[in-house]
């Protein structure tokens, strides 16, 4: 399979360089605080849809910008995928990251497998349970996530690590085989803007593979609008709707932040460490990405396992 994944070098290098020190944050005060925290409380359990569910029908994909930041309803389809995975031997306490360098542990969720001094939960102390439940996955370097990765890279055999992967194995297949996750964050799209015609087909291959192997995909909207018309986010919403999968609306989370949580290039997130009790750091996008990722994982995990 040919790989239509070439992106500007500056884009990849800027996104995946060593994270700057937390003090280098945008200090502009938002006009309002992000509302993602209000979508999940320590005592709230997501609704699980059943054949007799009276849950309010979802808004259509064309209204994805109005979808909740954190999944509020976990579909019966997601439950079935999870249970099929358990029957196949998947680890109920493991998740994988599928995407670009936004999904590498130096930026995304890695501190939760390390020294507790590297993060603080503040008022979100209830998230310690999901952090503990998925120990070992947070700081894992996924074979299916890397610098500049597009949906094509994830499906391209020569992108797989030859030291860990079998001959003709894709990064996606290799990651699933080695880690045996029950869940997967699928964060793709920013590096697909130059080949949008391939994006939907590639994503379907990724989702079909994960579902076939009993892994619940968690689809994520991207913060940027590099394509200019939000076409990629609309496609992600259409796939979440079509496949009836959990959807983390990260685009909505960053809207209240200065410059919508983006650096001057309009592509990369503003940086600060995951200290959720620090008002200055919480004006940057990265703490919100880590916070709402934990909230999403918590919601999906509780939904498919019926954990109160």
N, C-alpha and C positions, 0 to 999 in steps of 0.2 A: 504493500500500500504506500503510495506516495504521500508525503507529509507537507501539506500546505500550511506551515506553521511559522514561517519567517516573520519576525517582528522587528521594529527598530531596536538596535542594540541599547540605546539609551534607556528605553522603556524597561527592558529586563534588568539592566544593571542598577538603575535607580531603585527599582522595586525590591531587589534582593540583596542589596548591600547590608552590611552589619547594622542592626537597628541603632539609631542615635541614642544618646542619653536622654532619659525622660524629661530633663529640663527644657529640651528644645521643642516645646509645644507651642501651638498657636494660643495666644492669651486673649484673643478677642472673645468677648462674652456673647454667647448665643442669645437670640431674642427670646427663646424659650428652651427648656430642657428637653432632650429626647424623651419620647413617651414609651419607649420599649419596656422600661421597667414596670410600667403599669399593666403590661399584658401577662405578667406572671408573678404570682405571690407565693410565699412558702407554703400556704395551705391549699393552693389551687391545684386540682388534678385535671388534665385535659380530658375532654369528652371523647369517648370512643364510639365511632359510628357503628351501628349494626343494621341488620335488615329492617328493624322496626324503629330505627332512630328517628327522632323528630327534630334533629339539628337543623338549623337554618341553612338552606342551600348556599353553597359558595358563590361569591360574585364571579362573573365570567373572567377569563384571562385578560380581556381588554381593560378591565378595571383592576389590574394587578397592583397599581399604586395604592389602592385602598385596602388591599389584603393586610391582615395583621402581621406585625413584626415577628411574633413567635407563634407557632402553630397552636391553635385553640381547639381544633378537632383533629383527632388521629383516626384515619380511615380504617375500616375493616380490612381493606386491601393491605395496608401496612402491617397490620397484625398478622395476616396470613403469610406475608413474606417473611416476617420475623420468625414465626413458628416453623415454617418450612426450613429456614436456615438452621434452627436448633436441631431439627431432625437430621440435617446434613452434617452436624458437628461443629457449627460455627460457635465462636466464643461469645456468650451473652454479655461479656464485660469488655468487649473490644470494638473500636470503631476505626475507620480509615479516613484519610484525607485524599481527595481526588481533585487535582487542580494545579495551579501555578505556584509561585513563591508566596502568595497569600496563604498558602496551606503548608508551609514549612514550619517546623517547630520553633525556630528562632523568632518567628513573628506570631505564630498562631498556636495557642494553647500549651506550648512547650513548658512554661513555668510550673504547670500544675503537676508535673512529675518530679519537680525539683525541690529546692529549699523553700520552705514556707515564707521566708523573707522576700522572695521574688514576686510575691503578689499579696494582695489583701482583698478580702471579699466585702468588708464593711457590712452594710445592711443586708447583703445577699448571702449571709452565712449558711442558709439552707442549701446552697449549691455545693457545699463541701461533700455532701452525700454522693452527688453524681461525679464529683472529682475523684473521690475514693473508689467508687464503683468501676471507673474506667482507667484506673492506674495502669500505666504501661503503654497506653495509646497516645497520651497527650504529647509526649516528647519523642514519639516514634517518627523517624524520617520515612515517609511513605515513598514507595517505589513509583507510585502513580502521581507524584506531585514534584514539580521542579521548576527551575528558572525558565520563564517564558513558555511554559506548557500551555498548549491549546487542546481542544478536544481531539484533534488528530494525533498529537503526541501520545496521548494516553492509549491510543489504539495502534501505535506503530511499533513493530517488534524491535527495530534497531535502537529504540530509545530505552529499552529495558536494560537493567544492570546485568551485565554478563556474569558477574560474580555470584549473583543471587538467583537469577532467572534461568529457566530452561530454554533450550533452543526454540526459536520461533514463538516465544511467549511474549505477549504484550505487557507493558507496565501494569495495566489494569489487572490482567489475569495473574500476573506474578504477585502483586500485592494481595489479592484475595486469597490466593493459594497459601502464601506464607503467613499472613496475619489472621485469616479466617474471621473477619469482623462480622458483627451483626448489623452494624450501621456504617454509612459512608457519607461524609460531607462531600457534595459534588459542587465545586466552586469553579466554574469555567465560563468563558465568554469574553473577557477583556482581550485575550490574545487571539480571539476568533473573528475580530471585527474586519479583518482583511479577507476573510473567506467565509462570510456569513452564509453563503449558499450551501456550504458543507456542514454547518453547525448542527442543524436539526437532525440530520441523518447520523452524524457522529454521536450526538447525545443519545439518540435512540439505541444505538449499539451499546453504549455504556450502560444505560439504564436496563436494557434487556439482559445484559450479562450479569449485572449486579442482582437483579431480581431472580434470574435463573439459579444463581448461587446463594439465594436466601439472604441477601444483604439489603437492608432497607435504605434506599437512597434518600438523602435530605438535600433538596435543591435550594439554591441560594441566588437571590438577585444580587447583581453587582452594583457597587456604589457609583461607578463612573457612567458617563454617557458618551464614550469615545466615538460611537457610530453616529451620534447626533440626533437620533430619533427614538431612542430606547428600544430599537427593534430586537436586540439580543435579550433584554430583560422580558420583553413580551413573549419571545419564543420560550424562554425558561418557564414562564408562567403557564403557557399553553401545555408544555410537557408535564408540569406538575399537575395540572387539571386533568389532562388526558390519562395519565398513569395513576392518578389519585394518590399522590405522594406528599409527604411533609414538605412544607415550603417555608424557608426562613427569609423574610423580606428585609434583608439588610439595607437595601436602598432606602426604605422608609426610616430605618433607625438613624441614619446619618443626616437626614434632611435638616433637622434643627441646628446642626453644628456649623461653626464658621466655615464658609465655603463648602458646605455639605460634607465636611470631613475629608476633603481632597486637598492635596498639595497644589501648587500653582500650575503644574502640568495637567491638572484635571484627570489624572490617571491613578495616582498613588495616594494611599491614606496617610493622614497626619499621624505622627507617632507619639506614643507615650506608653509607659509600662502599665501592666494590669493592676493598678491600685485603685479600686473602685470607691474608696473613701477619700480620695484626693480630688477636690473640685477642679483644680488646675488641669490635672491629667485628663479628667473626664470631659474636657473641651476638645480633646483630640479623638480621632476615629478609632484607633486601635484598641483602646480599652473597651469601647462599645462593641467592637467586633468580638473580642474575647468574652465579654460578659454575655452578649446575646447568643453566642455559640453555646455557652454552657447552659443558658436558659432553654435553648432549642433542643439540645441533647437531652436535658432533663425532661422536657415535655414529651419528646418522642419516646424515650425510654420508659417513662411512667405510663404513657398511653398504651404501648404495645404489651407491657407486662402487668398492667393494672396495678401498679404500685401507688398506694394512696399518698 
